[in-house]
Amino acid sequence: YAVKIHLLHLLRGTPLAAEYESDPFRLLEREEYVQLVCDQLELLPPETMIQRLTGDGDRRLLVGPMWSVRKREVLNAIDREMARRGNALVIADIRDTPGVRQMPDTHDFAHSYTFDTKNPAVQNYICQLADDVHFYGSKVLAMCMPVWPRGKNLGGKSPRFRQEARGFVPAPPMEMATKEEIRAAIDEAVARALKFKSWGYDGIAVHIYNDLNADMNIRTDEYGGSTENRCRMMMELFDAVKKACGRKFIVHAMLNGVPVEADRRPEDVSPGYTLDDVVTFCKLAEGRCDVITVRELNITESHPTGYTFRKEQHRCINMIR
């Protein structure tokens, strides 16, 4: 099961807001909320998936607490406190996705964390997170994924659905990226890795899914077909990042596990690769990649394991036994 942690928002026009205006009561301060969240993370069962750490109310109606609208500051404070409590590695999902920012506030996907990373004011917060995590002796990584031209991907095949502002809609057909576009995607990802390094980040995290997916990769050249070929683009990315950022710059690969039959559930969907494919990927990544995380197979559960993770109680460990 999953948990979304949310604070109380007082919204104008509600009975609670009217009660607050007639007889004010104390609202949580930001640091109090941060401490409560971190306490909960440490007490929740280790198999619990954490889907949300804070929330933001409609600014037009929000009576308080007003600090909640500065979501990045709240998330930074939570990461800083978890680092202070001994969390060794923090992964920041710093996405620059204008389409998400344009979604209406009422759409749940609009609350995904996306930033204008070209804005110096935003860069200040991104750097502040790195400084806060380092202050307590922990490492911080940034998500860094290859970006393809619109209508293209590596394998040349699209999933059945994609999520937009109006909900899930049939995904349009995709075309194979050319070799020049593959090189450009790697170069652009390396440029972002260098940018994160300049902001004080210790490395990047890359989610491996469709790149290894034999169902989605219908190429017949050196980037398709065999497992080694389907891994080639990611290995080229890892090599390029290490060459540009240095051997000490951390590269963290995250891929979904493949459950053995005893662990398979009705809701599991095939990731398009086998246990042998995962083993081959790990062997090829040796010397290129510093950390490999095996995550849950189901898309809803494939987020990184939480702060309460214990290896003997998480299903993804059984996926590669």
Secondary structure, DSSP 8 states (H G I E B T S, - for coil): -EEE-----EETTSHHHHHHHHS------HHHHHHHHHHHHHHS-TT-EEEES-----TTTEEE-GGGG-HHHHHHHHHHHHHHTT--EEEE--B--HHHHTS-TTSGGGGS-B--TTSHHHHHHHHHHHHHHHHTT-EEEEE------TTEESSB---SEEEETTEEEE----EE--HHHHHHHHHHHHHHHHHHHHTT--EEEEEESTTT-TTTB---STTSSSHHHHHHHHHHHHHHHHHHH-TTSEEEEEEE----GGG--TT----S--HHHHHHHHHHHBTTBSEEEEE-SSGGG-S---TT--GGG-HHHHTT-
